[in-house]
């Protein structure tokens, strides 16, 4: 898990650490930079409890020159055993304030510019949810898609623990976040320093095509972001959530799924390096899908 010392600085990424799991925590504790100037992107699902999230980000902030975090759905869960009993937007703002105390950048901070080996990019951390527009085959309405998920037994735990307060629905919260993020991208777009977009959920639907249970895709993203990598100058996109670590390309743009995931999904060993080096790029080309050990309802 530790990174070999390197004479050149690099930008790494990881997601879905789920660091409250003991075996995951041991792996997280082994994450170290290869250079004192390395950055790391943390694309959500650090932990469910605020304090565990804070301790993990604190550990990384003590080791890396810069840590950039975006929330996953798990950080936004309101669980009965978390001392921080906040919901929805209030919980997210609490996490942002916590990150600022740790020196960790968030989707509410100015976009930092990485000017290092590989290329110059503007890192754009995002918090964009999902709006139930990615229906499974055969569904023609949101309700049909949700009914199909209940019938298949793959209902996302968000339905019970991720509250959208003060928005009426998670879809409404998603649309508000899309509008906010899109305005920020328009204002910061610079072809000389294209975006490295970072979001917990994939920005395009294609990565969900390999899910064992297509019913789960409705909790994975929104059609509203499908053209962002084309509309805006984009060097690469980093995401997690699916627990299918791989490299894919869409419209000539590299997409990196960088999740650690659950221990059962690693039964045959780590499938990709954790953390993943994004810049300079480790490899070129497209890796095949790895669907081993998926359990969609737990994400």
C-alpha positions as CSV (number, residue, x, y, z in Angstrom):
1,X,0.0,0.0,0.0
2,X,2.9,2.4,0.6
3,X,4.3,4.3,-2.3
4,X,7.9,4.0,-3.4
5,X,9.9,7.2,-3.0
6,X,10.0,9.1,-6.3
7,X,12.1,12.0,-7.4
8,X,9.1,13.6,-9.1
9,X,5.9,14.7,-7.5
10,X,2.6,13.0,-8.4
11,X,-1.1,13.3,-8.0
12,X,-2.9,10.3,-6.6
13,X,-6.6,9.4,-6.0
14,X,-8.6,6.9,-4.0
15,X,-12.2,6.5,-3.0
16,X,-14.5,4.2,-1.0
17,X,-12.1,3.7,1.8
18,X,-14.8,2.6,4.3
19,X,-12.1,3.1,6.9
20,X,-14.2,2.0,9.9
21,X,-13.7,-1.6,8.7
22,X,-10.5,-2.9,10.5
23,X,-8.9,-4.4,7.4
24,X,-9.6,-1.3,5.4
25,X,-8.2,0.9,8.1
26,X,-4.9,-1.1,8.1
27,X,-4.7,-0.5,4.3
28,X,-5.5,3.2,4.7
29,X,-2.7,3.5,7.3
30,X,-0.3,2.2,4.7
31,X,-1.0,4.9,2.2
32,X,2.0,7.2,2.0
33,X,3.2,9.6,-0.6
34,X,6.2,8.9,-2.8
35,X,7.3,12.5,-2.7
36,X,6.8,15.2,-0.1
37,X,4.9,17.3,-2.7
38,X,2.4,14.7,-3.7
39,X,-1.3,15.4,-3.7
40,X,-4.2,13.0,-3.1
41,X,-7.8,13.2,-4.2
42,X,-10.3,11.4,-1.9
43,X,-13.5,10.8,-3.9
44,X,-15.9,10.0,-1.1
45,X,-17.1,7.2,1.1
46,X,-14.4,7.7,3.7
47,X,-16.6,6.5,6.5
48,X,-20.2,6.8,7.9
49,X,-19.3,8.6,11.2
50,X,-18.0,12.1,11.2
51,X,-15.2,11.4,13.6
52,X,-13.9,8.4,11.6
53,X,-14.0,10.5,8.5
54,X,-12.1,13.2,10.3
55,X,-9.4,10.9,11.6
56,X,-8.8,9.4,8.2
57,X,-8.6,12.7,6.4
58,X,-6.3,14.0,9.2
59,X,-4.0,11.0,8.7
60,X,-3.7,11.7,5.0
61,X,-3.3,15.5,5.5
62,X,-0.3,14.8,7.8
63,X,1.3,12.9,4.9
64,X,0.4,14.5,1.7
65,X,1.1,18.1,0.6
66,X,-2.5,18.6,-0.3
67,X,-5.7,16.5,0.3
68,X,-8.9,17.2,-1.7
69,X,-12.1,15.6,-0.6
70,X,-15.5,15.2,-2.1
71,X,-18.4,13.6,-0.2
72,X,-19.8,10.2,-1.0
73,X,-23.2,9.0,0.0
74,X,-21.9,7.2,3.1
75,X,-20.5,10.4,4.7
76,X,-24.0,11.9,4.3
77,X,-25.8,9.0,6.0
78,X,-27.5,9.8,9.3
79,X,-27.0,6.7,11.5
80,X,-28.3,6.2,15.0
81,X,-24.9,5.5,16.4
82,X,-23.1,8.6,15.1
83,X,-22.7,11.2,17.8
84,X,-23.1,13.9,15.1
85,X,-26.9,13.7,14.4
86,X,-27.1,16.1,11.5
87,X,-29.0,15.5,8.2
88,X,-28.8,16.6,4.6
89,X,-27.3,20.0,3.8
90,X,-26.5,20.7,7.4
91,X,-24.5,17.5,7.7
92,X,-22.6,18.3,4.5
93,X,-21.8,21.8,5.7
94,X,-20.5,20.4,9.0
95,X,-18.2,18.1,7.0
96,X,-16.9,21.0,5.0
97,X,-16.2,23.0,8.1
98,X,-14.4,20.0,9.6
99,X,-12.2,19.7,6.4
100,X,-11.3,23.3,6.5
101,X,-10.0,22.8,10.1
102,X,-7.8,20.0,8.8
103,X,-6.6,22.0,5.8
104,X,-8.4,19.7,3.4
105,X,-10.0,21.2,0.3
106,X,-13.7,20.6,-0.6
107,X,-16.2,21.3,-3.3
108,X,-16.8,24.7,-1.6
109,X,-13.3,25.9,-2.0
110,X,-11.6,27.6,-5.0
111,X,-10.3,25.1,-7.5
112,X,-6.6,24.4,-7.0
113,X,-4.2,24.2,-10.0
114,X,-1.8,21.2,-10.2
115,X,1.3,22.3,-12.1
116,X,3.5,19.3,-12.1
117,X,4.8,16.4,-14.2
118,X,2.2,15.1,-16.7
119,X,0.4,18.4,-17.3
120,X,-1.1,21.4,-15.7
121,X,-4.7,20.8,-14.6
122,X,-7.4,22.6,-12.6
123,X,-8.7,20.2,-10.0
124,X,-12.5,20.5,-9.8
125,X,-13.8,18.7,-6.7
126,X,-17.6,18.3,-7.0
127,X,-20.6,17.3,-4.9
128,X,-23.2,16.2,-7.4
129,X,-25.7,13.6,-6.4
130,X,-28.2,11.5,-8.4
131,X,-31.7,12.2,-9.6
132,X,-33.1,8.8,-10.5
133,X,-32.8,9.3,-14.2
134,X,-30.7,6.2,-14.9
135,X,-33.6,3.6,-15.1
136,X,-33.0,-0.1,-15.7
137,X,-34.2,-1.7,-18.9
138,X,-38.0,-1.9,-19.2
139,X,-38.7,1.0,-16.8
140,X,-40.4,4.1,-18.3
141,X,-41.0,6.0,-15.1
142,X,-39.1,6.7,-11.9
143,X,-41.6,4.7,-9.9
144,X,-41.2,1.7,-12.2
145,X,-37.4,1.9,-11.8
146,X,-37.7,2.0,-8.0
147,X,-40.2,-0.8,-7.9
148,X,-37.8,-2.9,-10.0
149,X,-35.1,-2.3,-7.5
150,X,-37.3,-3.4,-4.6
151,X,-38.3,-6.5,-6.5
152,X,-34.7,-7.4,-7.2
153,X,-33.7,-6.7,-3.6
154,X,-31.0,-4.1,-4.5
155,X,-32.4,-1.0,-2.9
156,X,-29.7,1.5,-2.0
157,X,-29.4,2.2,1.7
158,X,-29.6,5.9,0.9
159,X,-33.3,5.4,0.8
160,X,-33.3,5.1,4.5
161,X,-30.2,7.0,5.7
162,X,-29.4,9.8,3.3
163,X,-31.8,12.7,4.0
164,X,-32.0,15.6,1.6
165,X,-33.1,18.3,4.2
166,X,-34.0,21.1,3.5
167,X,-34.7,19.9,-0.1
168,X,-37.9,17.9,-0.7
169,X,-36.1,15.0,-2.4
170,X,-32.6,13.8,-3.2
171,X,-33.3,14.6,-6.8
172,X,-34.0,18.2,-5.9
173,X,-30.8,18.4,-3.9
174,X,-29.0,16.9,-6.9
175,X,-30.4,19.5,-9.3
176,X,-29.4,22.3,-7.0
177,X,-25.8,20.9,-6.8
178,X,-25.7,20.5,-10.6
179,X,-26.6,24.2,-11.1
180,X,-24.1,25.4,-8.5
181,X,-21.3,23.2,-9.9
182,X,-22.0,24.1,-13.5
183,X,-21.7,27.8,-12.7
184,X,-18.3,27.2,-11.1
185,X,-17.1,25.2,-14.1
186,X,-18.2,27.9,-16.5
187,X,-16.3,30.6,-14.4
188,X,-13.1,28.5,-14.1
189,X,-12.8,26.9,-17.5
190,X,-9.3,27.4,-19.0
191,X,-8.1,25.4,-22.0
192,X,-4.5,25.9,-20.8
193,X,-5.3,24.1,-17.5
194,X,-8.1,21.7,-18.3
195,X,-10.2,20.2,-15.5
196,X,-9.4,17.1,-13.5
197,X,-13.0,16.5,-12.4
198,X,-13.5,14.7,-9.1
199,X,-16.9,13.4,-8.0
200,X,-18.0,10.4,-6.0
201,X,-20.6,9.4,-8.6
202,X,-19.7,8.8,-12.2
203,X,-20.6,11.7,-14.4
204,X,-21.7,9.5,-17.3
205,X,-23.9,6.5,-17.3
206,X,-21.7,4.1,-19.3
207,X,-19.6,2.9,-16.2
208,X,-22.8,1.4,-14.8
209,X,-23.4,-0.8,-17.8
210,X,-21.3,-3.6,-16.2
211,X,-23.3,-3.7,-12.9
212,X,-24.7,-7.1,-12.1
213,X,-27.9,-5.4,-11.0
214,X,-28.8,-2.6,-13.5
215,X,-31.6,-1.5,-11.0
216,X,-28.9,0.0,-8.9
217,X,-27.8,2.5,-11.5
218,X,-30.6,5.0,-10.5
219,X,-28.5,5.7,-7.3
220,X,-25.3,6.3,-9.3
221,X,-25.6,9.6,-11.2
222,X,-27.6,12.0,-13.4
223,X,-28.0,12.7,-17.1
224,X,-27.4,16.4,-16.3
225,X,-23.7,15.8,-16.1
226,X,-23.4,13.5,-19.2
227,X,-21.8,16.1,-21.4
228,X,-19.6,18.0,-19.0
229,X,-16.4,16.2,-20.1
230,X,-17.1,17.4,-23.6
231,X,-18.5,20.9,-22.9
232,X,-15.6,21.9,-20.7
233,X,-11.8,21.4,-21.3
234,X,-11.2,18.1,-19.4
235,X,-8.0,16.1,-18.9
236,X,-9.5,13.3,-16.8
237,X,-12.4,12.4,-14.5
238,X,-12.0,10.6,-11.2
239,X,-14.9,8.9,-9.4
240,X,-15.8,6.0,-7.2
241,X,-19.0,4.5,-5.8
242,X,-19.3,1.5,-8.0
243,X,-16.4,-0.5,-6.4
244,X,-15.2,-1.5,-9.9
245,X,-11.7,0.0,-10.1
246,X,-10.7,0.5,-13.7
247,X,-9.8,2.9,-16.5
248,X,-12.2,3.7,-19.3
249,X,-12.3,6.3,-22.0
250,X,-15.3,8.3,-23.3
251,X,-15.0,10.8,-26.1
252,X,-11.2,10.7,-25.7
253,X,-11.3,11.6,-22.0
254,X,-9.9,9.2,-19.4
255,X,-12.2,8.1,-16.6
256,X,-10.7,6.6,-13.5
257,X,-12.7,4.6,-10.9
258,X,-10.4,4.5,-7.9
259,X,-12.3,2.7,-5.1
260,X,-10.8,0.5,-2.4
261,X,-14.2,-1.1,-1.6
262,X,-15.1,-3.9,0.8
263,X,-12.8,-6.7,2.0
264,X,-15.0,-9.4,0.2
265,X,-14.4,-7.6,-3.1
266,X,-10.6,-8.0,-2.6
267,X,-10.7,-11.8,-2.0
268,X,-8.4,-12.3,-5.0
269,X,-6.1,-9.5,-4.0
270,X,-6.1,-5.8,-4.8
271,X,-7.2,-5.4,-8.4
272,X,-5.6,-2.0,-9.0
273,X,-3.0,0.0,-7.1
274,X,-4.4,2.0,-4.1
275,X,-4.0,4.9,-4.2
276,X,-4.1,5.3,-8.0
277,X,-1.6,7.6,-9.6
278,X,-3.5,10.0,-11.9
279,X,-0.7,12.3,-12.9
280,X,1.7,11.5,-14.4
281,X,-0.6,8.9,-15.9
282,X,0.4,5.3,-15.0
283,X,-1.0,3.6,-18.1
284,X,-2.8,4.3,-21.3
285,X,-5.6,2.3,-22.7
286,X,-8.8,0.8,-21.3
287,X,-8.9,-1.8,-18.6
288,X,-11.6,-4.5,-18.7
289,X,-14.4,-4.5,-16.2
290,X,-14.0,-6.4,-13.0
291,X,-17.3,-7.3,-11.5
292,X,-16.2,-9.6,-8.8
293,X,-17.8,-9.4,-5.3
294,X,-20.3,-6.7,-6.1
295,X,-23.1,-6.1,-3.7
296,X,-25.0,-3.1,-5.0
297,X,-27.4,-2.6,-2.2
298,X,-24.6,-1.9,0.3
299,X,-23.2,1.2,-1.5
